[in-house]
Amino acid sequence: MPPGTDQARLVALVDHLRALPAETGWAEFKENNADPDRIARTVCAMANTACLEEQPFAYLIWGIRDSSHEVVGTTFEPTAEKKGNEPFELWLAKNLSPSPSFHFKVITHGGLRVVLLEIPAASTVPVKFNGIPYLRVGSATPKLSDFPEREADLVSKLRPFVWEHGAARSFVTDQGVLALLDHTVLFTMLKQTAPENPATILERLAEERLIARDVGDRWNILNLGAVLLARRLEQFDGLARKALRVVQYDGNTRVKSKRIQEGSKGYAAGFVGLLRYIDDLLPSEERIEVSGVRVQRRAFPQIALRELVANALVHQDMTVTGSGPLVEIFDNRVEISNPGAPVTDVLRKLFGAPPRSRNEQMARLMRRMGLCEELGSGLVKIVAALEEHRLPGLELKVVDANFRAILLGARPFAEMTRIERARVCFQHACLKFHGGGLLTNASLRDRFGIEDRNAAQVSRVIRDTLDEGAIRPADPERPKAGYVPYWA
């Protein structure tokens, strides 16, 4: 945020709150009251009431006359106050549970000193002071338990923090929003005509929950809007490290890197160019088609890379700071990682698990923009593409709280490990079941490209996969008639 913008926004926020016809359950004015217990109960109550009234924040302001909302200034100094021998702010944080991430801010308004306390609305559970949740009812601060109907309403509205709704940048002008976000990408990918009127463009961005109204006729650019449409991610604090990084190594280890490229655009704005860049780095081979035409064929099917990169963007844990999605290209494989373990049992069930995303709104919008599929159908396409190219199965694992998908380069059956063969067998069973069929010795021979006379080799793979519990006979009384995934 440019210098001075924070103070300008705070002044506009104070004026916005002063314009309210009266105090609300999420906005209260004081002059110099500094009683710690009373402040703590009020903060607790306002956090709960803000959630009830579907406000993202509550505000407690010193230096405003309650009766007239006139700015009168205050001598209240939170950093100088104490409760016993303990600094007031530390005591307040310790005695509220869960402790809201509140912030005291000092403002100069018309030459007078005003102190504003910004209190996030309760999420997940009600906020308590000394173990008791409170509520604002008019100017009173009763126990929440005294109002069972409101308590039930609060519980129904409590929800976990949603990263996508957070503000990546606040107090942005109309022109600033259009300069920071590449809105044309949104309309192009949604196959819609972009409005010519800037006001209509902003309305559409707000409808998609990419921006939201701030005070003083300004806008908040929400995290979802910034991470998808940013012209430059580094213009948003905390999002530069969320850019996708591509590293190409010399050989099959991480000892020596050949190229390192960090994305600078939002995920939607830079997706096509990013995939083209990755594709150009992949090893390829020249083949002669039946027609006699020479063609270059990449080592990995593009659909598999596209879906895995999209999944890494959509399913990452955005609350993990200092870490973002990563594509690593080796001579014999590609590894695609993102921070955060998967939210479904995708490691074992593959596309037998119901599709879920950690970032539901991002996933929904990226699907509408044609950038990714549902998790389940995307995996179906990946496994099908690997089968078509007779590549080893897709390896999925969690490493140091990062989810990693690995595409292995082509190798003959004889060079595959026992684990790799069983993985192919399981994924082939998943794909057959998805299409209404069964895994058989014949179908798996075709998957591996093994001649009929070597059927015994495939029988051993099926036995190994059965022993691992990854597949089971479709009919226990006729076990050799065909197999299905263990979860089927």
N, C-alpha and C positions, 0 to 999 in steps of 0.2 A: 504494500500500500504506500503511495507517495507520501513524503513528509507533510504533516499537517492534516492529512485526510482523516486520521483516527479522531483527532479533536473535533474536526468538522462534523464527522458522523455522530459523535457523542452529543454534541450540541443539538444536532437535528433530532437525535433520539429523545433527548430530554424534552425538546419542544413538542415532539410527537406525543409523548406521555402526558405532558402538561395539557395538551388539547383534549384529553379524555374528559367526558362530562363529570366524572367523579372517580374516586379511587375504585379499583377493581380488586379481585382476588389475586391478581398477578402484578399489580402496580400499586405502590404505597409511597407516600411522601412524608418526610420528617424534617425537622429543623436541626436539632442538636442532640436528640436522644441517643445515648451511648450505653444503655443498660445491656450487658452481654446476654443474660438469660432471655430477656425480652426479644432481642435481635435474633437469637438462635431459634426461638419458637416461631418467630415470624418468617425467617428464612425457610425453616422446615415446612411450615404451612403453605407458604407461597410456592414452593417447588411442587408440592402435591396439587395445589389448586391450579397451577399453570398446566399441569398434565390434564386435569379434569376439564379445563376450558380450552384444551388443544392449542396452547401457546407454547412455542419452543423455549421461551425464557420468561422468568419473572424479574421484576425490577424494584429495588428498594433504593430510594433517593433521599439524601440529606441535602438541605439547603432550599427546599421548596415548601412554601406554606400550604398546609393541608387544606385549609378552607377555600383559598382563592387560586391555588397553583401558581402563586407569584414567586419568582426567584428572589430569595432573601439572603442566600449564602449560609455557610455553616462553619463551625469550628471543629466539627467531628473529624478526627484523624485516626483511621483504623490502624495504621502502623504504630501509633503511640499508645493505643489502648491495651489494657491488660485485664485478665481474669485471674485474680490471685497473683501469683508470680509468673504466670504464663502469658506470652504474647496473645492478644485477642484472636488474630486470624488463625493461629495454630490451634488454640483452644476450640474455636468454632469448627474447624475442619475435623478435629478429633471427636467432637461430641455430636456431630451429625452422621447418620448412618443410613445408607451409604453416603459418603461425603460428596456433595455436588462439587463440580469443578467451577466454583464461584470465583468472581474477579471483582475487586474494588478498583474503581477508576475515578481519578480526580479531574474535574472539568472546570475551565474558566468560562462562565456564561455571563456575558454582559459585564465583565469586570468582577463578578462575584464567584466565590469558590463553591462548587457543587461536588458531592461525592455520590457516585452511582455504583450500586452492587448488582451485578448481573448474575442471575441464578438459573442454571439449566433446569428445565422441567424434570420431574421424577421420571425415571425409566426403569423397567424391570420390576422394581418393588417400591412401595411408598418410602419416602424419606422420614426418618425418625430423629427426634432430639431426646437424648438420654433414654433411648429405647421406646419412645412413644411417638407415633405419627400424629401430626396436627393438620388443621385445615383452616382456611379463611372463610368466615361466614360474615359478610358485612365488614365491620371493623373489629370483630371478635376473632379469637384464635382458639377454638375448642379442640378437644381430642377428636381424631377422626372416628374413633369407635362410637362417639355420641351420635353419629349420623350414619347408620348402617346402609341406607340407600345410596348415599354419596360414596361410601366406602366401596360398595359393590360396583358402582359406576367407575370409580378410579381404577379398581383392579382390572376391569374390562378394557380400560384405555391404556394401561401400562404396556409398554412394548420395549424391546431392546433398542439400543442406539442403532440408527440406520446411517451408515457412512455416506450413502448417496445424497442424503438430505442436508448434510452439513455444508456450510458456506466455505468455498475455496477462496473467495474474494468478496468483500463487502463494499457497500456505498459506491457502486459503479454507475456512471452515467449511461444514458441510452447509447451514445456514440462509443463509450468505452466497452460496453458489452459486444457490440458489433465488431469492434477492433480486436478484441481478445478471442472471440469465438468465430470459427469458420462455419457460419450457419448454413452456407450453401451446401455443405456436405450432407447435412440432415435432410434437406428437401430433395437433393439428388438421389440419395440412397433410399428414401421413402417413395421415390418416383412421383414426387409432387412438384408443382410449379412454385418457385419461391415468390412470396409476396414482394411487391415493389415498395410498399409503404414500410418504413422502419418500425413504426408503432405496431403494425400487424405482425412483423417478424418477431418482435419482442413478446407479443401476446402468444404466438405459437410456441416459442421457446419456453414460456412460463407454463403453457398447457402441457408440455412434455416434461415438466418438472426439472428443467435444466437451469432455470433461473427463478428467482422469487423476489417479490417486492421487499425493498428495504425502506428505511425512513427517508424523508426529504426527497421524495420522487426519484430515488435511486434504486439500484438493483443489487441483490446478492447473486453472484454466479455460484451455483451449487456444485459440489464435488462431481456429481454425475455429468453436468454440462462441461466442466473443465476437463475432466479426464477423457471425454469422448471428442470434444470439438475444439480444444485449445489449439490456437495457431502455434503457440510455443508453451510447452508445459512448464518451463522454468519461470514463467511469469506468475505462477501460482505457488505460493509457499507450501512446501511439503509434497508437491506432486512431481517435481523434477525427478526424484528417485523412483517414481512409479513408471517412468518411461521404459519401454521394452528394450533390452540390451541384447545385441547379437555379437557373439564371439566365435571366430573361426580359429581352430587350432591346427598346428602343423603336426600331423600324425594322429595317433589314437589316445594321447594323454593330454593333460592340461599343462605340461611343462613349458611349451612354447606356443604363444598365440601369433597368428598371422594378421588378423584383422579384428578390430573392436569398433562397433558402431552403436551409438545410443540414439534411440528415437527422440525427436524433439516435438512432434505433433501429438495431439490427442489420438486415442486409439482408432476412432472412426475416421478422423481426418487423414491419418497416416497408414491405414491398414493395407490398402492396395499396394502402395509403394514399398511398404515393409515386406510384404510377401514376395514382391518382385526381387527385392534385394536378397532375401534369403535364398530364393530359387536360383539366382545367378551364382551363388556360392556353392551350391550342391554339386557333388561329382556327377558326371553323366557319361553315357557310353553311346557310341554311334552304332546304329542298327540299319540294316537294309530291309525295307519292307518287301512284301510279295510283289509289289509293283516295280521294285527295283530302285525306289527312291531312298536315299540315305536320310535318316532322321536322328536327331539327338534325343535320347531318353534319359531323364533324370533318375538318380538312384532311388528316389522316394516319390510316391504319388503325391501330386500337389494337393489333392483333396484331404489327404491325411495331415499334411503340414498345416493347411488352412484351418482345419477343425481343431487341431491341438494348440495352435497359437491362439485362436479365438478362445478356447477353453481356459488357457493360462491367464488371459486377460480378464475374463468374466468371473472365474471362480477363485481368484486370488483373495487373500485376506488383506483388505485395504487398510486395516488398522495397524498392520505391521509396518513400522517406520524404517526407513533406510534400506528397504529391499523391494524389488519389483520383479516382474517376469523376465525370464532369461532364456535365450535360444543359444545352445552351444553346438557347433558343427565340427565333428571329427571326420577323419577319413573313412571310418567304418560305421558311423552312427550319428544320429542327431538327438540331443537331449533338450527337452523343453520343460522349464521349471517355473513354479510360481509359489510365493509365500503362502503358507496355510495348508493344513491337511484337508482332504476332501470332506464334504459334509454328508456324503452318502457312502455306502459300502461298495464303492465302485472298484476298489482294489481287487475284490474277490468276485463280486457279482457281475462285474462288467455292465452290460446294458440290461441286466436283470433287476437293477436297483431303480427305484422311481427317481425321475430327474428332479434335482433341486440345485439351487445356486445360492452362494453366499451373498451375491449382489443381484437380487431378483430384478430390480428395475433396469439395471445395466443389461442384464441378460435379455430381458424382454425387448428393450429398444434395439439392441444389436441384432436380435432375431428379426425384428421388423425391418431393419436396414439391410438384411440379407448377409450379415457378417458371420453368423454362426447358426447352428441348429440347437434344438433341445439336447441336453447332455446325452440322453440315451440314443437318439437317432444319429447324432454326430458320431458316436462311437461305432454304431453299426456301419456307417460309411467308411470309417477308418479301417475297421477290421476287414470289410469287404474289399477295399482297395489293396490292402496288404495281401489278401488271398489272391486277388487277380494278378498281382505282380510276383506271387510266390516268394514273398519276403517273410522273415521270421515274425513271430507274433509281437504285438504291442506290449512293452514292459511298463508296468505302473508300480510306483513305490513312493514312500515318504522318507525323505532324507533330511534330518535336522529341521523338522517342522515345515519342510518345503515339499510340495507335491511335484513329482517328476514323471514325465512320460518319455520313453526312449524308443526311437525307431532304429532298428538294427539293419545294417546293410545286408545285401544278398549273400547267402552262403549255402553250399550244398548240404543235403541231409546229413551226410557223413561228418560234417564239421560242426553240426549243432550239438549243444550239450543236452543231457537228459532233461534238464529243467526247461530249456528252450523248446524242445520237442513237445513236452507235456503242455507248455503254454499254447503252442499252436493248436494242439488237440482240443484243449478247453475252449479256446476262442472259436475254433471251427464248430464245436458243438453249440456254442451260443448263437453263432450266425445261422446254422441250420435250424435251430429251434425257433429263432426269430422269423424265419421264412416258412415255418410249418413243417420242417423235415427233421430227420434224425442223422446223427453222425454214424457212419458205417466204415468198415475197413476200406471199402471201395472209394467212398467219398474222401477219406483222409489220404488214401494213396494219391488221388488226383490232386489234393491240396499240396502235398509234398512233391508231386511230380515223380512218383516212384512207380516202376513197372510192376505189372500184376505178379510176376514171378517172385517178387520180393515182398509179398504180402505179410510174411512173418515179421519183418521189421516193423511194420505198422501195428501189428498185433501187440508187439512189446510196448510200443508207445501207448496204446490204449490201456494195457494192463497197468503201466506206470501211472497214468492219469487217473485210473480207477483207484489205485492204491493211495493216491494223494487225496481222494475224496472230491476231486474237481468235477467228475462226471459220474453218472450212474446209468444202469440199464433202463431204457424206457419201459420195458416189460420185464419184471423180475423172473417170470416163468420162461421167457425167451430172451436171455441176456444178449445173445449175438445178433438179435434182430435190429439193434440200433441203440444209440446212447443219447442222453440229454444232459445239459448242465446240472450240477447238483442242486441248484436253486429252482429248477423248473417244476 
